[in-house]
Amino acid sequence: MVRQFLVLCVLAALISGCGSGGVPSDASPGVGKEAAAGSPGKVRVAFVTNNASDFWKIAEAGTKKAAEELGCEVLFRIPSKGTAEEQQSIVQDLIVTGVSGIAISPKDPQNQTEMLNEAAAKVNLITQDSDAPESNRICYIGTNNYDAGRAAGELIKKALPEGGRIMLFVGTLDAQNAQDRKRGIEDVLKGTNIEIIGVRTDETDRSKAIANVQDTLVTYPDVACLVGLWSYNGPAILNGVRDSRKLGQVKIVCFDEEEETLQGVKDGHIFGTIVQQPFEFGYESVRLLVDLAKGDKSRIPPNKAIYIDVLTVTRENVDEFWTRLKQLTGRT
């Protein structure tokens, strides 16, 4: 895992902003799975997120790096409201625009199966970040979210060595990654003195996410730890606890590497966060889609899943991690 992360850091100095952008006016509709192109010989692929979180800025840097190396074009699309309906509209537009492949993080995979299968019949479709295993997607690229949940469970145990009650927070439990992370946490905490009170969902509404935290602190004054499963949940929990004037009175464990989350870890307000490697999500998704556009399926493993390791970031290693992250994304 460490070796993989260090390799990524070597790439940091080479990152540039090319390869992603708007839709050319000469795009041809009705392009199938062959190498669609905005200009002769140039493969065009797309990357679709499931919300507008800062998490995806890191993934976008990865897509740009791959586009630079491979000479392809990447259309990076973000559903501003984070709904399945928006994703469907985006996918349909991308197919009409003319892409050879799409990498998508399905918001509601079970109810999006028909839409995903329709897309898979027209373009090379892979999933990233959150899987849709019942669909006809070619491959999944991203975190093994069950293992990530287990890592979060271990972090919770360290935060609460004497046990206690915890509440989970997430946008929706419809997403496969949320379900898998929850199951991983539950399995690790079995047989301990740590009790999961329940799960509060917010449908990616940041204001509701903060309100959920504040309500939990009032309803369950003895809650010992608040756990955020999606990237923006960390900052939402931190703000909710701060607004309730309970910083230092309740532990916080969360996912991903939003700047506010990392600052919270650095300040000691967040016990720790399980970080994925979204840069790799973007980079590897584009690489695979370009391979598929050329008819090369050799990188697809038998289980049709390419897993990217997670890292556990606490106050002890947050400075080192944050420095490397800034290098990787070209931030200062």
N, C-alpha and C positions, 0 to 999 in steps of 0.2 A: 504493500500500500504506500509506504513512504517513498519507495523507489519510483512508483508511478507518479506520485505528486511532484517529486524532484524533476522528473523528465518533463512534466508540464511546465515547470518553472523555466527550464532552458528555452522553451518556446516563447516565453513572455516578451523578450526583446524584439521578436519578429512580428508581433501583432500589429496589424494596420486596420484601417477602417474601410477597405474596399470589399466588394463582393456582395453587398446587401443594399437594397434600396427599393425604389418605386417600380411600378409595372410599366414596361415599355409600351408605347402606343401601337407597335406593330405586332403584338403578341397574337399568335394564331390559335383559335379555339379548336377543341376537339382533339387535342394531342393525347395519344395513348401512352403506353409504357416505354416507348422508345425514347431516346435522348432528346427531349424538348429543348429548344434553344431560343434565346432572345436575339442572338446573332448567330450566323452560320458556325456550326461546330462547337458552340458553347452550351454545355448542359445547364438547365435551369431546374432548381429544386426549391422546396419550401419547408419552412419550419414554423409550426403553429403552437403557441403556448396555451395554457388554460386560464391565465389571468394576467394582470398587469404588474405583478410583483417585481421588485428589483432583482430578485433571483434570476429572472430571465435576461437581464442585462449581461450577466456573466456568460450565460449560454449563447447569447448573440455574439459575444467576443469570440467564442469558439467557432461559430459558423463562419464568421468573417475570416478567421485564420485558415480554415479549411478551404474557403472560396479562393483566398489568395494563393494557396499552395496548388490547388487543383485547376484553377482557371475557370471555375464555374460561376454561376449566378445564384444567389440565395435570396429568396423573398421571405423576410421575417415578419410574421403576422401575430398580433396580440389582440385577443378579444377584450376590449376595454372594460366590459361589464362582467366578464368571466362566466358567460353562460354557454350551455350546450347549443342553444339556438344560434348564437354568434359564431361558434365554431363551425356549425353546419354551413352557414352562409359564406364564411371565409373559405372553407374547403371547396364549395361549389364554384366560387369565383376563381380560385386558383386553378381548378381543372379547366375552366373555360379560358383562362388566361394562357394556359399552356405550360405545365410543368411536367417533368417526367416522374417526379416522386414527391411525397409529402411525409414529413415527420411530425406527428401530432401527440400532444399530451391530452388524452380524452378527459373531459370534465365528468361525464357520466357514462362510462363504458358500457354498462349493461343496457341502457336505453339508447345508446348510440350505435349499437351493433349494425343495424340496417344501414345507417348512413356510412359507417366505416366500410362495410362490405361493398356498397355502391362505389365508393371512392377507390377501393382496392381493385375493382374490376376495370378501372380506367387508368390508374397510375400506380406506381410502386408505393405502397403504403407501409410505413413503419410507425411504431409508437415509441415515445420517449418520455421519461419521467414517471408517467402513470400508464400502466398497460391495459390492454383490452384483449385478454387471452382467448375469448370466445369469438373474436372477429377473425377476418381473413388477413389480418396484418401479417407482413412477412417476417418481422423480427421486432423485438423490444430492446431498446437501449436505455440504460439508466441504472438506478439503484435497485438492489434486491431489498425491497421495502420491508419485508418481514425481518431480515437481518438488521436493517436500520432501526426498526422498532425494538429489537432485542438490545441493540447498543444503547438506545434511549432508556430502556428498562434498567440496564446496568448503571447508567448515570443517575437515574432516580434512586436506586438503592444506595448509591454513595451519598446522595444529597440527604437521604432520610435513613441513616443507619439504625435508628430506633423505631422506624416505621411511621405511619401516619396516613391521612386521607389525601387523595389527589383528585384533580379534575382535569379532563382532557379537553382541548379546544382545537377545532378544525373548521375549514370552510364547509365541507360536506362529507358525509360518510359514503356517498355514492361512488366516489373515486377509488380506484383499486389501491392506489398508494396509501390512502388514508386507512382503508380496511386492513391492509397488510401491516402497517405500522402499529395500529391499535392491537392487532393480534400478537405481534412480536412483544409489545410491552406487557400485555396480559400474561403471556406464557412465562416471561422472566419473573414477573411478580407473584406468580403462583407459589403458595406456601410461605410467603413473607407476611410481615405485619403491615404491609402497605395495601390500602383499599382504594380502588378506583370508584369514586362516587358516581361518575357518569361522563357524558360527552356533550359539550355545548357546540352547536354549529352556527355559522354566521353567513353562509352563502357568499363569501369573499367580501362582505360589507365591513370595512374597517371600523366604522362607528359602532356597528353591532358587535364586532369582536371585542372592542373595549368595554362596551356595556355588559357583555356576557361575563367578563372578568369581574367587573364591579359588583354585579348581581351575585356572583358566586361568593365573593368575599363577605357579602352581607348575609346571604342565605346559609353559608357554611363557615362561620367564624373560626372554626378549628381546622380549616383546610391547611395542609402543610406544604403542598407543592402544586403549582399550576404548570401544565404541560401543553405546549403548542406543537401541533403536528405539521402545519404548513408554514412557509417562510415568514409571512406577515404576522402570524400569530405570536411570534416572539416579541416584536415591538409592541403589538397590541396588549399583550399581557404586561409587559414592562410599564406601559403608559397607564393601564388600568390600575396596577398596584401602586404606582406613584401617585396617581390622582386620589387613590383611597388612603394615602399616607401610610402605606404598609410595607414600604421598602425595608428589607432586612428582616421582616417578620414572616415572610413566606418564600419558599424556594421556587425558582423558575428553571425549567428545563425545556428546551425547544429544538427546532430544526433549522438548518440552513444559516447562511452567512450574510444576512442583510447588515448594513453598516450599524444600524441602531442596535441590533442584536449583539454584534461584536463589541460595540462600545459598552453595552450592558454587562457583558462577560468581563471586559477589562476593568470596569468600575466595581465589580463584585456583586452587582445586583442580579445577574443571571448566573446560575450555578454552572451551566454548560450548555452547549448546543451540538447536535449531530449534524455535521455539514456533509453535503453531497459534493459532487464535482460537476456542476452544470456546464462549466467550460467544456468538459469532455462530452457531455450530452450533445452539445451543439456541434463540436468538432467531429465526433464519431458518426453522428447522424448524417451529416453532409457527406462524409467519406463513403458511407455505405450506400447512400442514395445515388451517388455518382457511379459507384461500382455497378449497382443494379441497372442504371441507365445504359451501361455498356455491356449488360448481359452477364456480369460476373457475380455469382452468388457464393463464392468460395469463403467469404468471411462470416457467413451465417452458421452458427454452431447448431448441433443437432437439437438442442432444446429451444432454439430460436430466441435466445436471450443473451445479450451482451451486457454483463454487469459491471458497473463502475463502483469501486470501493468508497465507503464513507470514512470520515475522520471524526474523532471526538475532540472538540475544542473547549478547553477550560481556561481559567485565569492563568494557569501555568504556561500554556503554549499559544495564547491568543495573539500576542505581539508577533511572534514568528509567522504564524499562519496568515495574519492580516497583511504583513509586509509582502509575503509571497503572492497573496491574492491580488494586491494592487499591481504588482509586477505583471501578473498574468493577464490582467484586464487593461493594462495601460493607464491605470489611474495613478495620481500622485498623492 
